[in-house]
Amino acid sequence: MGFHFPVPTHFDPKNWPLKLGFRGWRPKNYDLQTWVDHLAPVHQSTWKKAGIFEAILNSTYKIKRKKDLVCGLAEKWCCETNTFVFPWGEATITLEDVLVLGGFSVLGDSVFTPLERKELREVEVKLEKERMGLYDYSAGCRTVIIKAWLEKFMKSGTELEHEAFLVFWLSRYVLHNTSNNSVNKAGLSIAIRLARGIRVALAPAVLAHIYKDLSVLKMTIAALSGLKDRNEVVKFTVMSPFHLVQVWAWERFVELRPVSNVVSCAEPRSARWDRVECLNVGNVRNVLAKADFEMEKWVLVGPDLDDGHRLMSFAMFLSVAKLVGFDLDDGHRLMASDIFHPRFLREML
């Protein structure tokens, strides 16, 4: 059950010899907000049809990070079951949470589905040509930095601007590269689909990456107990949209929850936590051991969810699912273990 991983006996992440980076957790979103404001009047209806409208809005919010909370949750992570193991039972962040809190669709084409229509493949060729023309060779490898992409396409009015915006959004806020500010080639075909209102199942890919990062972070924290050199520092960079883990904890644990914003029914749920100051709860390890877990049932609402989509999404939540996403270190598929919908977990508690 993952209990064989030792963890530091004294819970004080600030003083642990651990240097954490969060490339998938963007504190600054000025460029995204500017581009969204520019394109939304024309393309908002398409984003809703593609099931990404709320996900894009969520990416413009600023979720202030609390490192000790993230580390406290990672301590409880079981790599074998993809669940947090608490003294009172198990729980986990699920596809349902990624949909409700992140706005990512659980329905649609796989992120690996190739483009079949000739006209879509032609657009992909054009985008790849533009990407190759912006290569930055100074880094020692062929990469395209976000800044160059923004300068090329942002508010350009070109025929590829909408696709280029979605490539930017996917690269920086959804499918993150190992490079901090590079354009992800894997996002080209996905962006082309989304720009035409075609749904892509982004939620499984996002959740698979979160699970992977939680597992590696858990093993990294465990490695701290075996350090012999007190001056040695362990480094780990979290690439996934890890803010969803913190938002999930705020939604589920009253004792960890700061005072939320008041939001309208038209706003995504994550708007509750935009720019909210983190709550100082002291020793997170002790709080998690005694905290009450809110077994709230989400209600699926939104302009892009009709009755058919609600029913199909609910069926996805109830089924055992094999998560498939990108392993961004080598571009191959990332497989996460089978997961259960949280209602099943609640029944087992």
C-alpha positions, 0 to 999 in steps of 0.5 A: 500500500505504499507504506514502505516509503519512509518520510521525514519524521519532522514535518517542516517542508520549508527546511527540508533539503528539497527544491521544488519547481512548479512549471505547470503551476503558472502564477503569471497569466498576463499573456493568456488573459490578454489573448483570451480577451482578444479572441473570446468575442469571436471564438467563445462559442467554439470553445464551448462546443469543444468543451474547453471554455471553462478550462481556458477561464480557469487557466486565467485564475491565480491560485496561490501556492502553499508548499507545505500543503502540497508536500503534506498531501504527497506524503500520503500518496500511495503509488500503487493505488493512486490514492491518498492514504489517510488514517481514516481511509483512502481518497483521491483526485479523480476524472470528475474533479478534473472536469469540475475543478479544471474544466477539462473534458472527459469526452471526445477524441484521444489526445493521440488520435491522428488527424485524418481529414486532408484539410486538417493535416494541411493546417498541421503542416502549416503550423509545424512549418511556423514552429520550425521557423522559430527554432531556438538553437542557442539552447543546444537543442531545437526548441521554440520558446513561448515568447517567440510564438507570442510575438509571431501570432498574438493579435496578428489577425492571421489565419492561424492565430486561433490555432496558435493561441490554443497551441500556446494554451496547451503548451503552457497550461495543460500539456507541459514540456520539460522546457519551461517556456517551449511550444509543445509539438504534441499540441498541434493536432489537438489545437486544430481539433479544438479550433473547430469545436471538436472535443478532445478528452484532455481530462485523462491526460491531465490526471495521468500526469498529475498521478505521475507527478504525485508518485515521483514527488512522494518518492522524492520526499522519501529520499530525504530520509536517506540523505547522509550529506546535510548540505545535499539538496534534492531537486524535483520539478512538477510539470502537471497542473498541480494547482488542481491538487491544492484546489481539490484539498481546499474543496474537500477539507474544511480545516485547510480551506481559506475564505473563498470568493463569492462567485456567480452561477456563470463562473467556473467553480475554481473562481472561488479560489482566484487570488485567495490567500492561503490559510496558515494551519500549522502542521499540515501532517497533523491536520490531515490526520484528523481532518473531516473529508467532505463527501460532496457530490458534484453537479455537472452544469455549464453551457457546454454540457447538455443532457447527453454530455452529462450522462456520458460524463457520469458513465465515465466517472462510474467506470474503471478507467486506464488513464493515458497521457503524455510522458513529456520527457520522451514524448511517449504515452504515459499510463497510470493505474486503474482508478475508481470514481470517488463514490466507490471509495466512499462506499469502501470507507 
